[in-house]
Each structure stands twice: as structure tokens, then as C-alpha cells.
Amino acid sequence: MIVRAMRRTGRGGRDIKLRKAAGVLDKLGRLIVDGSYAPDHRLPTEEELAQTLSVSRASLREGLKALAGKGLIESRARRGTTILAKSHWDMLDPDVLRWMAAAPPDEEFLIGLLEARGIFEPAAARLAAQRASAAQIMEIERAFRGMADSLPHDLDACHQHDLAFHETILRASGNVVLSRLAIAIRAALLTLFRISANVRKSYENSLAEHWAVAAAIRKRAPDDAEEAMKVLLAGTARDLVPVVRPRPNRQSVQERGRKAARGGR
């Protein structure tokens, strides 16, 4: 995460400069992601912006450079710095995901995340049922028990165990790309877990759905594991329905999430 890296690096004056740059990055990033700055909005000049944020122009440039690397802004000669549309954002960047988690729920992002999970997680569960080591199966079950023991009093701990559950399945697939994906989507999954937890009325169904996946992997039943993961993801889509407002002529989050979880059928 660039924000944390900026805060850790350097000594003395350099360290202060990086902390200020991290502050610029964080403040502007939140304003862009929550919609305070709309796409194509032109930011003030460097001099004006540095004065507004009470930072040096050098610190400001560091922060703006990081934002550009995340796809949030673009700087051009004679045009200045403008906000880019969401389609340019790095949606797997931890800072971007953290800012999105703090902003009002974004239907397009939630649907996109559900659709992506519907593509690779059922396949990962199938592969895990075929390839998982005994130690990995125990790790999946340990994560499930951690979820169950944390509810309902410690949601943060539950989210961490839930994350471990899904990450271990991706690693247990034995596929190097899926294993790396487990790291890339960590922040995205935590964001999704926290949003759905805010509206979920009961955890009984969710726990049962998670256990069905774990049990199928232990039984070495690929078809059952794949189907159980589809059911679990459909349940996640169901939980998210109250979070977003339906739009005319569009499938609901639940409908699209279920379709994605079932492989587009």
C-alpha cells in the first residue's frame, strides 16, 4: 500500500515530506472516490492546491504522482490535472479499495466484484477438492471455526477468518495465478464482507454455506465443492440487495450476482 510505504520510508526531512505526500494522496483520493471531484473536473493549480492543503509543492507532486499511478488523475501540459473516470481506476489497489469502502456503496463496483468472484471462485473450489493437501484442508476448516466462534460478537475477527477461508481455497487450487489472485483481491474481499455484514440479519445461512464448501473439499467432491461455492456467492449477492438502489432496466445485484455465481447461466 503506497500510503503506508510513504509513511515508513526515509529519515528526518525526507520522512516528513513523505508523510505529507501520503496525506495529500489520502485526502485527494477520498475526495475523488466519494464523488466530491467528478470525472473531468480540473484540479486547481499546484500553487493553489499546495496552499489549500498546507504542503510544499514537492510533497504535492509526490501525492499527485501516486494518484496518477492508481489511475485516478491525469496531468497534461497546458491542460492541468484532471480527474479520470472510474473505468481508469486500479480497482485492485489497496488504497483505492480502502477509499471505496469508506465511501457510499457503489453498485457498479459491487456487481463487478461479484461477477469476478463468480468466475474464479467456484473453479478454485473445484480444483481445491482435487488438489488440496491435508494441511490446507485443515486450514480451511480452522478458518471456518474461527468465523463461527467470532459471531456475532466480533465481526472484525469474523471478516479476517472469512478472508482466510477464501484465500486458502484459492491457494489450495494449486493454480499459481489463482494463488496470486488471493493476495490481489484481499482488500476487495474485506470491503465486500464489511458491507454485507452491515445489512445481514442472520449468519446461520452464511455459516452453513461456508461449511458446505469446506465439507465438499474434504470429501474430495469437485462437483459438490463448485456448486457449494456458487450457492455461497449467491447468498452474498442476496445480502447486498438492501445496500444498493435498483435502477430501471437493469438486473438487480441479486440477479446478476446469482447469474455470475452460476457461471453466466
TIDO-177404 format. One record per residue: x, y, z of N, C-alpha, C in turn; residue in one letter. Coordinates in pm, whole numbers, plus 32768, in hexadecimal, padded with zeros to 4 digits. Each point is the difference from the previous one (the first is absolute). Example, Ala and Ser with C-alpha at 12.3 -4.5 7.8 and 13.67 -1.06 7.14 Angstrom:
2
85277DC7830C7FA780778000805A80788000a
7FDD80697FB88052807780067FB3806D8049s
//
This chain:
265
80557F8A80007FAB807680008059807B8000m
7FEE80587F9D805880727FF17FF9805E8077i
7F89801780357FF2805B807280587FD38073v
7FFD7F7F802380517FCD806E809480057FDEr
80217FDE7F83808C80037FD68038808D800Ca
7FB180647FD9802C808A800B801D80258091m
7FAD7FCD805B80108023808D80787FBB803Fr
802A7F8E7FC6806D7FB3803C8089802D7FD0r
800780387F86807F80147FBC80448082802At
80857FFF8008804A807B800F801E8026808Fg
80558069800D8029803380827FF480987FFEr
7FE8803A80758002809080107FA280477FA2g
803A80657FB77FAE80517FA67FBD7FAE7F94g
80477F9C7FCE7FC67FAA7F987F867FB68035r
800A7FD2807D7F907FB8803D7F87805B800Fd
8017807C80287F918060800D7FC1801A7F78i
805480107F9B7FCD80197F797FA97F8D7FD1k
802C7F85801A7FB47F8C7FD57F7D7FF3804Dl
8002802280817F837FFD804D7F9C80657FC9r
803380747FDB7FA780667FC87FCB7FD47F77k
80567FC07FB27FD47FCD7F7E7F967F958012a
80127FAB80677F9C7F99801C7F7D803F8029a
8008806F804A7F86804780277FB9803A7F88g
804D80377FA17FC580347F847FBB7F907FB4v
80477F917FF27FC97F8C7FB97F7D7FD38040l
80017FF380847F8A7FCC80457F8A80617FF7d
8019808080157F9380627FFE7FC4800D7F75k
805580117F9B7FCC800F7F787FC17F7F7FCFl
803C7F8E80257FC87F807FD77F727FED8033g
7FE98022807D7F7A7FF4803A7F9D805D7FBAr
802C807B7FE27FA780607FBF7FDB7FD47F73l
805E7FC17FBC7FE47FD07F787FA17F898005i
80207FA080577FB27F8580057F7280188033v
7FEF805C805E7F78801780337FAD805D7FA8d
803B802C7F907FB3804F7FA1800680968016g
804B802E8063800C80918017804180447F87s
805D7FB97FC2803B802E7F827FCF7FA47F91y
7FB380357FA57FC57FAF7F9680647FE97F8Fa
7FEA7F997FAD80567FE97F8C8007807D7FA8p
8076801A7FCA801E80737FAB800C8083804Ed
7FE97FFA8083801680788052809580227FFEh
801E807E7FEE808B802B7FFE80288032808Br
806B7FC780348030802A8083803D808C7FF8l
80038048807080428083800180947FF27FDAp
8041806E7FE8808E7FFD7FDF804F7FC88076t
807A7FD67FE480557FCA806B800F80638073e
8015807C7FDC8014806780677F84800E8057e
7F8B80057FC17F83800F804C7FE47F848056e
80157F8A7FC47FE27F85804880607FEC8075l
808080207FEC80627FF4806B7FDD805D8074a
7FD180767FDE7FDA806080687F847FCF804Bq
7F9F7FCB7FB77F857FCE803E801D7F8D8060t
805B7FA67FD8801F7F8A8050807180178064l
803A80787FFC806D8024805C80777FA27FF4s
80277FE47F8480757FAC7FE6805880457F99v
807B7FD27FF6805A80367F9B7FD87FCB7F77s
802C80447F987FE17FD27F7980447F7A7FE5r
80737FEB803E80457F7F7FED7FAE7F8E803Ba
7FC8801580797FAB7F98803D7F827FEB7FAFs
7FC9806F7FCD7F887FF77FAE801A7FAC7F84l
807280187FBE80207FB57F86800E7F6B801Dr
803B7FDF8074800D7F7280257F767FC0800Ce
7FA4804680437F797FCB80117FB67FF37F7Dg
800D80667FAA7FBD7FFD7F7E80397F917FA7l
80827FEB800A803F7F957FB27FC87F788028k
7FEC7FEC80837FC77F8180307F707FF07FD0a
7FB2806D80037F767FF97FD07FFB7FDF7F6Cl
805C80397FB480057FE27F7080207F6D7FE9a
80597FC9805480237F737FF37F8C7FA3801Eg
7FA1802F804D7F887FB280207F9080177F9Bk
801980577F9E7F9E80177F977F9280638024g
8013804F806A7F97805C802C800980897FBEl
807980297FD9801180837FC3805F7FF67F89i
7FFF806B7FB1805B80097F8D802F80907FF5e
808180127FEE803980867FF2803480127F72s
7FD980717FC4802D801F7F78802B80927FF9r
806580177FAC802F80897FED7F9080567FC8a
7FF4807980377F9E80657FD67F707FDB8020r
7FEA7F85802F7F797FD980277FF37FF28098r
806F7FE780417FFD7FEF80917FE27F718027g
7FD57FEE807B7FE27F7B80377F6A7FEC8008t
7FCE7F967FC17F717FE57FFE7FE27F78803Et
7F867FF380327FD27F82803B7FD77FA07F92i
802D7F8480097FDC7F9B7F9D7F827FB58028l
7FBB7FCB7F9C7F887FB0801A80257F808049a
7F9E7FC6804280167F88805180397F8C7FAEk
7FE37FFE7F8080327F937FAC80987FFC7FFAs
8042806E8025809280057FFF803E7FD88086h
7FAF7FFA806880367FE7808680347F71800Ew
80687FF2805080347F7B80217FAC7FC68071d
7F9C7FB17FDC7F9F7FD0806280377F95805Fm
80797FD17FE7803D7FA1805D806A80418057l
801180827FF28061804780537FCA800D808Fd
804F7FDC80657FCF8004808A7FCE808A802Dp
8045806A7FD77FD3808680267F7A80227FBFd
7FF37FE27F7F7F82801C7FBA7F8E7FB28042v
80197F8480207F987FAF80417FDE8035808Bl
8064802F80477FE7803880857FAB807E7FF5r
801D80537F9E7FB1807A7FEC7F717FDD7FD6w
7FF37F9A7FAE7F7A7FD77FD67FB07FC88074m
80447FBB805A7FBB7FC980757FCB806F8059a
8048807180047FD6807080557F9480557FBDa
7FF17FF27F7D7F9E804F7FB57F797FB77FFFa
7F9580447FD67F7F7FBC7FF1800D7F877FA4p
7FB37F948017800A7F887FAD7FF2801F7F6Cp
80547FC47FB0800280157F707FCA7F837FBBd
7F8A800C7FC47FBF7F8B7FC680547FBF7F92e
803980547FAA804E7FCA7F9080787FAF8032e
80438033806680737FBA80387FD67F7D8042f
7F948005804F7FD27F8780457FD97F947F9Cl
7FB880267F987FD87F9E7F9B807B7FC87FB9i
805E80597FDF80797FD27FBC804E7F9D8054g
8008801B808280487FA6805A7FB87F7A800Bl
7F7C8003800A7FB37F83800680117FAF7F80l
7FFB80447F8E800E7FBA7F80808A7FC17FF5e
80678049802A80887FCA7FF9800F7F87805Aa
7FCA800A807A80087F8D805B7FB37F897FC8r
7F91801B7FBD7FB27F947FC6804A7FB67F92g
806380427FC5804E7FC17F96806C7FA4803Ai
804C8032806580757FB2802A7FF07FB28083f
7FA7802980597FFA7FB880817FC07F767FF6e
7F947FED7FB57FCD7F777FF280687FA27FC1p
804980347F9B80687FAF7FC1806F7FE08063a
80228062805580677FE880657FD37F978065a
7F81800380267FCC7F9C805E80067F757FC3a
7FDE7FF77F7F80077F7F7FBA80907FCB8002r
805F80567FDC808C7FD67FFE80327FDD808Cl
7FD3804C8064802B7FE480897FD17F77802Ea
7F887FD97FD57FCE7F7B802480567F927FC3a
8043801F7F9280567F9E7FBE809080058031q
802E80788027808F80128015802A8028808Dr
7FA4802A8053802680358084804B7F988052a
8067802E804680487FA7805C7FAE7FF0807Fs
80257F9E80507FBB7FEB807F800E807C805Aa
8076803E7FFB8017807880517FA780737FD2a
7FEE800D7F7D7FAB806B7FCD7F6D7FEA8023q
7FD57F837FFC7F767FE280287FEB80248092i
80627FE080537FF68025808E7FFD80978011m
804C80477FAD8003809280087F79803C7FD9e
7FC17FC87F987F7A802D7FD77F9D7FEC8072i
80047F8B803D7FA37FE2806E801E8055807Ce
807F801D80168024805580717FCB808E7FEBr
800680307F857FCA80847FE17F6980028016a
7FBD7F927FD87F6F7FF980167FDF80048095f
804A7FB3804E7FE67FFF809180198089803Dr
806480477FCB801A808780307F8B805D7FE3g
7FC47FF07F897F89804F7FE07F907FE38063m
7FE57F8080137F917FD880578016802F8090a
807B7FF68030801D8027808B7FFA80978013d
8017804C7F9480038093800C7F76803E7FFFs
7F9F7FB77FCB7F79803A7FF07FAE7FED807El
7FA88060801D7FEF80807FB9804A80738042p
80567FE380618038806A8055807980467FC5h
80487FC17FA2807C803B7FCC80027FF67F68d
7FC080607FBE7FF57FFB7F6E808780137FBCl
805780538038808380147FC3804E7F7E7FFAd
7FFE7FB5806E80447F7E80027FBF7FA17F9Da
7F7B80037FF97FB97FAA7FA1802A801E7F72c
800D80817FDE802980257F78808C7FCC7FE0h
805A8006806180877FCE7FEA80007F687FEAq
7FAF7FB8804D7FF67F6F7FEC7FBD7FE07F7Bh
7F9B804F7FDC7FBD7FED7F7F806380157F8Ed
80528067800D8067801A7F9C80617F8A7FF7l
802A7FCC8073805B7F8E80017FC07F877FBDa
7F7F7FED80157FB67F917FC3800C80067F68f
7FE180737FC68001800D7F6E808E80017FC8h
805B80418046808B80027FD1803C7F747FFEe
7FE37FB1806680387F7980067FC97FA97F90t
7F8280117FDF7FC67FB47F92804480257F7Ci
801980807FEC8044802B7F86808D7FC47FF9l
80478000807080867FC580027FF97F687FEFr
7F9B7FC3803D7FF27F6E7FFA7FDA7FD07F75a
7FDA805C7FA77FE07FD97F77807B7FCA7FB8s
807780248033807A7FD47FBF8020804B7F81g
7FB380697FE5801580527F88804A807E802An
807480187FC28055806E802C7FBD80887FEBv
7FB0800E7F977FBC807F7FE77F958019806Av
7FB17F9A801F7F9A800F8067803F801A8089l
80727FC3801980468017807F802A8092800Es
8031803A7F938026808D80037F8580598009r
7F957FD37FC37F84804D80037FCC800F808Fl
801B7F9B80527FD68006808C803A807A8045a
807A80247FDD80408075803B7FC680807FC5i
7FEC7FFF7F7C7FD280787FBA7F76802D802Da
7FA77FA0801D7F758025801F7FE580088096i
80687FF680527FEC800080917FAF8079802Fr
802980777FD77FBA8079802C7F7380047FC9a
7FEF7FCF7F847F7A80007FC47FA27FA5804Da
80307F8C80277FAB7FA3804A7FDB80378089l
805F803C80457FE2803A80837F96806D7FF4l
800B80507F957F9D80687FE87F767FC37FEFt
7FF97F977FB27F807FBE7FE67FC77FC2807Fl
80547FBE804E7FD27FC2807D7FC58068805Ef
80438072800B7FD38067805D7F7C803E7FD3r
7FF180147F7E7F84803B7FCE7F8C7FA18017i
80137F807FDE7F937FA080107FDF7FEA8093s
8065800980587FE77FED80907FA7806D8039a
800480757FC37FB0807080337F6B7FEB7FEAn
7FDB7FA97FA17F727FEE7FE17FCF7F73801Ev
805D7FA5801C7FD97F7580177FB47FF48084r
7F8F7FBD7FFB7FAD7FEF807880257F80804Ck
80347F9E7FBB80237F828040807C7FC67FBFs
80517FBB804F807A7FC37FCC7FF27F6A7FEEy
7F8C7FCA80237FF07F6F7FFA800F7FCC7F72e
7FBD80427FA0800A7FD27F76808E800C7FCCn
80418070801E808980157FD1805E7F958036s
7FF57FE1807F80567F99803B7FE57F787FC1l
7F817FE17FEA7FDE7F7F7FC180397FF87F73a
7FFA806F7FB7803480027F7880987FF07FFEe
8044803F805E80917FF0800880257F708024h
7FB57FC5805F801F7F7880297FE97F9E7F8Dw
7F9C80187FAE7FE67FA87F8E80777FFD7FA1a
803F80747FED807780067FAB80727FB08040v
8019801A8080806E7FBB80457FEA7F698002a
7F857FD680197FE27F71800780157FBC7F79a
7FD980447F9580107FC67F7A80947FF37FDCa
80508062802880907FF97FE5803D7F8C8050i
7FD87FF0807D80347F9180517FD97F797FC2r
7F887FF77FC97FD17F817FC4803E7FE77F76k
804D80617FCF803B7FF67F7A7F927FF27F97r
7F998056800E7F8E7FFD7FA57FFF80817FAEa
804480037F8D800D807C7FB27F7B803E7FD7p
7FA27FAE7FCF7F7F80377FD57FB880428075d
80017FBD80737FBC80368076804380808030d
808480027FFC80498077802D7FE280787FA7a
7FFF7FE77F7F7FE2806C7FA17F7380368015e
7FA07FA6800C7F75802A80137FED80468086e
80417FCE80687FF4803F80848036808E7FFFa
806D80167FB6803680877FF77FA1805C7FB3m
7FBF7FCB7F9A7F9E80517FB77F8D8029805Ck
7FD37FA380527F94801F805E802D806A8065v
807B7FF380308036806180608003808C7FC2l
8030800A7F84800980837FBF7F7780397FE2l
7FA07FA97FE07F7780307FEC7FC880388082a
80267FC380707FD680348082803B8089801Cg
807D80137FD8803F8084800F7FB580687FAFt
7FDB7FDB7F857FB3805C7FAC7F7B80228041a
7FC37F9C803E7F8080158044800F80648073r
806D7FF580498018805B8070801180907FD2d
803380137F86801F80867FD17F8A804B7FC5l
7F917FBC7FEC7F8C80417FC27FD680808049v
7FFA800380867FD5807B8042806480737FF7p
807C7FE27FD78068806580027FF680617F8Bv
7FCF7FCE7F8F7FFC80537F887F7080167FD5v
7FEB806F7FBB7F7A80207FD07FEE7FC87F73r
7F907FBC7FE57FE87FCB7F7B7FFC80717F99p
802D7FE37F897FFA80617F937FA87FC97F92r
7FB480567FBB7FA87FD17F96804E7FB77F94p
7FC17F957FCA80377FB67F8E80887FC1801Dn
801B7FE68080807B7FBB80237FE07F8C805Br
804C7F947FEE7FF07F8F805B8028802C808Cq
7FC07FC9806380248021808A80877FC18022s
803B802F806D807D7FC580307FED7F6C8019v
7F8E7FDD803B7FE67F73801F7FFB7FAD7F81q
7FB780317F997FF37FB47F8480867FF07FBAe
804B806E7FF780807FFA7FBB80667FB08051r
7FFA800E8084805C7FB380547FE67F6C7FF5g
7F817FD980007FDF7F727FF3802A7FCB7F78r
7FEA80527F9980277FD67F7980977FEC7FF8k
804A805E803B80927FF47FFF802D7F85804Da
7FC27FEA807380277F8E80547FE57F7B7FBBa
7F9F7FFF7FA57FDE7F847FBA80427FF97F77r
806580527FED804D7FF97F847FB9803C7F8Ag
7FA7806480187FBF80467F937F857FBC7FCCg
7FD67F90803E7F8B7FB97FCE7F8180408034r
//
